[in-house]
Amino acid sequence: MSFTTFEFLIFLVFLFPMYFLIPQKLQKFILLIFNFYYISFYKIEFLYFILGISTIFYISGILLEKYRKKSILIFSIFCTSGILIYLKFFSYLLEKLHIQSIVLNSIASKLYLPLGISFYTLQGIAYIVHIYKNKYQVEKNFIDFLLYMTFFPIFLQGPISRYEQLEKQLITHHKFDFKQFCFGLQLALWGLFKKLVISNRLNMITNEIFDKNTEYTGIIMLLSGMCYALELYTDFSGAVDISRGIAQSMNINLIQNFNFPNSATSIKDFWSRWHISLSTWLRDYIYIPLGGNRKGNFRKYINITITFFVSGLWHGVGFKFIIWGLLHAFYQILADLIANTLNKIKEIFKYKKLLSILSDNNNLETFISKSTTFILVSLLGYFLELQIGKPLTL
């Protein structure tokens, strides 16, 4: 049930009146029922799957609060992330390794990746890690925990929400607020406009060029990469705007997931603005546990590489996603390595003074940084779309 379908509109037409008119004690149960219906609309198996994963996280949280053992945490993460990795990569590895086995190929043919698993698995891992670190108390009400794991606006495209962000909002009784309802619908409509008008029109341009990539060269290919970067941004951020708008109409606030990433002044700045919920998740549960930047530059660069390697695996199946992630790591490491050198060059040639003469407040320098970053990001997006001159389906 995509956000842009007529079925989803009918879904909301039934949801809003029932959600606000139902007695206070039943409101969260109505929301849970609609969550279940939304997930099962695709396949009933998807609902069974998320219930199973949620049960693992729920029981793990209770055990971690009681025994506080790292082995329980590791086992829980291994089970849940292992399921994700298995479903995502098993068939791909069989094909790439040219493994011919009647049994294995039969298993692979029956596998499918449940929708939303990449998002709610990360939510569950964040939950049990915080329980282990004693940052908040475990949720002992299974219904309330399921509300967090199955909340339909964030099921497919996020943002990846932390438990403390939604815990009280989902179980609190919400009365109809006309102002919030209208603001939420406006945000959702803006998201629809970004997806259906801007992103779809850009898609027409990029598909034309990518399908005939041998006929175009030079600046046209660079511009197509920029259009593709804008297409991805408007499509993804538009979907998140719809998610946030629907939640706001229900008086539930979701975190902002994008902060004008195409105006970033560096790759590091880009990742602090793009898919913020994923970036902060990778920082908090991959980069910092590995040591972050606390153990010297060499170790920091290794940690950056591992973090973006995981980011590449999360984004898709195939070596091109791994290379895409590693190139983002390379950009950041290179920028860090040459930062001091660039500053010294600026001081030697009084570059900053020259810039202040040419443009107040170093606007020219900022423009160059933003343009360079956008081009670099566009080139990597272009790399994802093309491989050896042939379009790829993401």
C-alpha positions in Angstrom: 0.0 0.0 0.0 2.2 2.8 -1.3 1.7 6.3 0.0 0.8 7.4 -3.5 -2.0 4.9 -4.1 -5.8 5.3 -3.9 -5.9 2.4 -1.4 -3.8 4.3 1.0 -6.1 7.3 0.8 -9.1 5.1 1.7 -7.0 3.6 4.5 -6.5 7.1 6.0 -10.2 8.0 5.5 -11.1 5.1 7.8 -8.2 5.6 10.2 -8.6 9.3 11.2 -12.2 9.2 12.3 -11.9 5.9 14.2 -8.6 7.0 15.8 -10.0 10.3 17.2 -13.6 9.2 18.0 -12.8 5.9 19.8 -12.8 5.9 23.6 -9.5 6.9 25.2 -8.7 3.4 26.5 -9.2 1.8 23.0 -7.2 4.4 20.9 -3.9 2.5 21.0 -5.6 -0.7 20.1 -7.2 0.8 17.1 -3.8 2.2 16.0 -2.3 -1.3 16.4 -5.1 -2.9 14.3 -4.5 -0.4 11.5 -0.7 -1.0 11.8 -1.3 -4.7 11.4 -3.7 -4.2 8.5 -1.2 -1.9 6.7 1.6 -4.5 7.0 -0.5 -7.5 6.1 -1.9 -5.6 3.0 1.3 -6.6 1.2 1.5 -10.1 2.5 0.2 -11.7 5.6 3.7 -13.3 6.0 5.1 -9.8 6.5 3.0 -9.4 9.6 4.0 -12.8 11.0 7.6 -11.9 10.4 7.6 -8.6 12.2 5.7 -10.2 15.1 8.4 -12.8 15.4 11.3 -10.3 15.2 9.4 -8.0 17.7 9.0 -11.0 20.1 12.8 -11.6 20.0 13.5 -8.0 20.9 10.8 -7.9 23.6 12.1 -11.0 25.4 15.7 -9.9 25.0 14.9 -6.5 26.6 13.3 -8.3 29.6 16.3 -10.6 30.0 18.8 -7.8 29.6 17.1 -5.8 32.4 17.1 -8.8 34.7 20.6 -10.2 34.0 22.5 -7.4 32.3 24.7 -9.8 30.4 26.5 -8.9 27.3 26.1 -12.4 25.9 22.3 -11.9 25.8 22.8 -8.6 23.8 25.2 -10.2 21.4 23.0 -13.2 20.9 19.9 -11.0 20.2 21.8 -8.8 17.7 23.3 -11.9 16.0 19.9 -13.5 15.6 18.0 -10.5 14.3 20.7 -9.0 12.1 21.6 -12.5 11.0 18.1 -13.0 9.7 18.3 -9.8 7.8 21.7 -10.6 6.3 20.6 -14.2 5.4 17.4 -13.1 3.6 19.2 -10.2 1.9 22.4 -11.9 0.7 21.9 -15.7 0.6 20.5 -15.9 -3.0 22.9 -13.3 -4.2 26.0 -15.2 -2.9 24.8 -18.5 -4.4 24.5 -16.8 -7.8 27.9 -15.0 -7.6 29.8 -18.0 -6.3 28.2 -20.2 -8.9 27.1 -22.7 -6.3 25.0 -25.4 -7.9 23.0 -27.3 -5.3 19.4 -28.6 -5.6 18.8 -28.1 -1.9 20.4 -24.7 -1.6 18.8 -23.4 -4.8 15.4 -24.6 -3.7 15.8 -22.8 -0.4 16.9 -19.6 -2.2 14.0 -19.7 -4.6 11.6 -19.6 -1.7 13.3 -16.7 0.1 12.0 -13.2 0.0 12.9 -10.0 1.8 10.1 -8.8 4.0 9.2 -5.1 3.5 10.5 -2.8 6.1 12.9 -5.3 7.7 15.9 -3.0 7.3 14.2 -0.3 9.2 12.5 -2.1 12.1 15.5 -4.4 12.7 17.6 -1.3 13.4 14.9 0.1 15.6 14.9 -3.1 17.7 18.7 -3.2 18.0 18.8 0.4 19.2 16.1 -0.5 21.8 18.0 -3.5 23.3 21.3 -1.7 23.3 19.8 1.1 25.3 18.3 -1.4 27.7 21.7 -3.0 28.2 23.3 0.4 28.8 20.5 1.1 31.3 19.5 4.3 29.5 15.8 3.6 30.1 13.5 1.0 31.5 12.4 -2.0 29.6 8.9 -2.0 28.1 7.0 -4.9 29.7 3.7 -4.3 27.9 3.9 -6.2 24.7 1.1 -4.3 23.1 2.9 -1.0 23.7 6.1 -2.4 22.3 4.4 -3.6 19.2 3.0 -0.1 18.6 6.7 1.1 18.4 7.8 -1.7 16.1 4.8 -1.7 13.7 3.9 2.1 13.6 2.7 2.2 9.9 3.9 5.7 8.8 7.6 4.7 9.4 7.3 1.0 8.4 8.6 1.3 4.8 10.9 4.3 4.6 11.5 5.5 8.1 12.7 7.7 9.7 14.4 5.1 12.0 13.0 6.2 15.3 14.4 5.5 18.7 12.2 4.1 21.4 12.4 7.2 23.6 11.1 9.3 20.7 7.9 7.4 20.3 7.4 5.6 23.6 4.9 8.0 25.3 3.5 9.5 22.1 2.1 6.2 20.9 0.3 5.2 24.1 -0.9 8.7 25.0 -4.5 9.5 24.2 -4.6 12.1 21.4 -7.6 14.4 20.9 -8.3 15.9 17.5 -6.3 19.1 17.0 -7.5 21.0 13.9 -4.3 23.0 13.6 -2.0 20.0 13.9 -4.2 18.0 11.6 -4.0 20.7 8.9 -0.3 21.2 9.3 0.2 17.5 9.0 -1.8 17.2 5.8 0.1 20.2 4.3 3.4 18.4 5.0 2.0 15.2 3.5 0.8 17.0 0.4 4.2 18.7 0.0 5.8 15.2 0.2 3.4 14.0 -2.5 4.3 16.9 -4.7 8.0 16.2 -4.3 7.5 12.5 -5.2 4.9 12.7 -8.0 5.8 16.0 -9.7 9.5 16.8 -9.1 11.0 13.3 -8.7 8.9 11.7 -11.5 9.8 14.5 -13.9 13.5 14.2 -13.1 13.1 10.4 -13.6 12.0 10.9 -17.1 15.1 12.9 -17.9 17.6 10.5 -16.2 16.0 7.4 -17.7 16.2 8.9 -21.2 20.0 9.6 -20.7 20.8 6.4 -18.8 19.0 4.2 -21.4 21.1 5.8 -24.2 24.2 6.5 -22.2 26.5 5.6 -25.1 25.0 8.5 -27.1 25.9 11.1 -24.5 29.2 12.3 -23.1 30.8 15.0 -21.0 28.6 17.7 -19.5 25.3 15.9 -20.3 26.3 12.8 -18.3 27.4 15.0 -15.4 24.1 16.9 -15.5 22.2 13.6 -15.6 24.1 12.5 -12.5 23.0 15.7 -10.7 19.4 15.2 -11.9 19.6 11.7 -10.5 20.9 12.9 -7.1 18.0 15.4 -7.0 15.5 12.6 -8.1 16.6 10.4 -5.2 16.4 13.2 -2.7 12.9 14.4 -3.7 11.6 10.8 -3.9 13.0 9.7 -0.5 12.5 12.9 1.4 9.0 13.2 -0.1 8.1 9.8 1.3 9.5 10.8 4.7 7.5 14.1 4.6 4.3 12.0 4.0 5.2 9.8 7.0 5.9 12.8 9.2 2.7 14.6 8.0 0.5 11.6 8.7 2.0 11.2 12.1 1.6 14.9 12.9 -2.1 14.8 11.9 -2.4 12.2 14.7 -0.5 14.5 17.1 2.6 12.3 16.9 5.9 14.0 16.1 8.6 12.2 14.1 12.2 13.3 13.8 13.4 15.3 10.8 15.3 13.0 8.4 16.7 15.5 5.9 18.2 18.9 6.3 18.9 20.3 2.8 21.6 17.7 2.1 22.3 19.1 -1.4 23.6 22.3 0.3 26.2 20.5 2.3 29.8 21.9 2.2 31.5 18.5 2.6 30.8 14.8 2.5 30.8 14.7 6.3 28.4 17.5 6.3 26.3 15.7 3.7 25.9 12.7 5.9 24.8 14.9 8.8 22.0 16.1 6.6 21.0 13.1 4.5 18.9 10.2 6.1 19.8 11.6 9.5 18.1 8.8 11.4 20.4 6.2 9.6 23.5 8.3 9.9 23.0 8.8 13.6 22.3 5.1 14.0 25.5 4.1 12.3 27.4 6.7 14.4 25.9 5.5 17.7 25.9 1.7 17.1 28.8 1.1 14.7 31.3 4.0 14.7 31.4 5.0 18.4 31.5 1.3 19.7 34.5 0.7 17.4 36.3 3.6 19.1 35.2 6.5 17.0 38.0 9.1 16.8 39.3 8.4 20.3 42.2 6.1 19.4 44.2 8.1 16.8 43.8 9.0 13.2 44.6 5.6 11.7 42.1 3.8 13.9 39.6 6.6 13.1 40.0 6.0 9.4 39.5 2.3 9.9 36.3 2.9 11.8 35.0 5.3 9.1 35.7 2.6 6.5 33.9 -0.1 8.5 30.9 2.2 9.1 30.5 3.1 5.5 31.0 -0.6 4.5 28.0 -1.4 6.7 26.1 1.5 5.2 26.7 0.1 1.7 25.5 -3.3 2.7 22.4 -1.7 4.3 21.5 0.2 1.2 21.5 -2.7 -1.2 22.7 -6.0 -2.5 25.8 -6.2 -4.7 29.4 -5.1 -4.8 28.4 -1.8 -6.4 26.8 -0.8 -3.0 29.9 -1.8 -1.1 32.1 0.2 -3.5 29.6 3.2 -3.2 29.9 3.1 0.6 33.7 2.7 0.6 34.0 5.7 -1.8 32.1 7.8 0.6 34.5 6.7 3.3 37.4 7.5 1.0 36.0 11.0 0.4 35.8 11.7 4.1 39.3 10.3 4.9 40.9 12.2 2.0 39.2 15.5 3.1 40.5 14.9 6.7 44.0 14.2 5.5 44.3 17.3 3.3 42.4 19.7 5.6 45.5 20.9 7.4 47.4 21.2 4.1 44.7 23.3 2.5 44.5 25.6 5.5 48.3 26.1 5.3 48.0 26.9 1.6 45.3 29.4 2.3 47.4 31.1 5.0 50.5 31.2 2.7 48.7 32.8 -0.2 46.4 34.8 2.1 43.5 33.0 0.4 41.0 34.0 3.1 41.9 37.6 2.7 41.5 37.4 -1.1 38.1 35.7 -0.7 36.9 38.4 1.7 37.8 41.0 -1.0 36.0 39.1 -3.7 32.9 38.3 -1.6 31.8 39.2 1.9 31.8 36.4 4.5 33.6 34.0 2.2 30.5 33.3 0.2 32.6 32.3 -2.8 34.5 29.7 -0.7 31.1 28.3 0.5 29.8 28.2 -3.0 32.8 26.2 -4.2 32.5 23.8 -1.3 28.8 23.2 -1.9 29.2 22.8 -5.6 32.2 20.4 -5.2 30.3 18.3 -2.6 27.2 18.1 -4.8 29.2 17.0 -7.8 31.0 14.3 -5.8 27.7 13.0 -4.4 26.1 13.1 -7.9 29.0 11.1 -9.3 28.5 8.3 -6.8 24.8 8.3 -7.4 25.6 8.0 -11.1 27.9 5.1 -10.3 25.1 3.3 -8.6 22.8 3.7 -11.7 25.4 2.7 -14.3 27.7 -0.2 -14.5 29.9 -0.8 -17.5 27.6 1.5 -19.5 24.4 -0.4 -18.7 21.5 0.8 -16.6 20.9 -1.2 -13.4 17.7 -1.6 -11.5 18.0 -0.6 -7.8 
